[in-house]
Amino acid sequence: MDTGNDSRKLDLTQAALFLGVSPHTLRAWLRERRIAFHRCGRRIVFAVSDLEQFLADHRVEARPR
């Protein structure tokens, strides 16, 4: 069984904890299509690799001193 980050899936609550935001915020991002997700029937799941990519895409670099 492959347990790498690419195959791990999280539910909405787990994904919100992973990102450090509230489930309410994550639901708003879903409605706005700001973050990738998978729909399995009515259930929504997130790939860890997609969440890591989302964080990388929204990284803000520090200003040089």
N, C-alpha and C positions, 0 to 999 in steps of 0.2 A: 504494500500500500504506500502510495506516495504522500508524504506529509509535508512537502515543500510549501513555501508561501504561495506559489502560483495556484495551488489547488485548494487552499483553505478558504472556506466561505463563512461569513459572519451574518447574523441577523441584524435588524436595525438597531437594537439596543447595544449589541456588542460593537457594531461599527461606530456608533456614536461615542462609546467609551474609547475606542481605538483612536478616533480623531480628536477627542477632547471637547466635544460639543454636546449639546442636549439632543435627545431624540426629536424634539420639536424642530430644532434647527435643521437637523438632517432631513426630516420630512419636507421642510420648506425647500431645501436644495433639490430634493427629488422632484417636487412639483415644477421647479424652475429648470430641471434637466441640467443642473450644474455638476452632477456627479454620476458616474456610471454605476449601474446596478443590473441585477438579473431578476426577472419575475418568474416564479414557479407557481402558476395558478394565481392565487391572491397573495402568496408569500413573497416577500422581497428579500433578496440576499445580496451580499457584496463580496467580491473577491478581494482578498487582502492585497494582491498586486495592484488592483484598481485604486484602492484607498491610498497605498503608498505613492502611486503615480499622481493622484490628486494632490497629496501633500507636496510632492516635488514640484508640481506645476504652479503651486501657490506660494512657493518659498520666496521670501523677501531677503535680499542680501543686505548685510550691514554696510553702512557708509564707511569709507576709509577715513581715518583720523588724520 
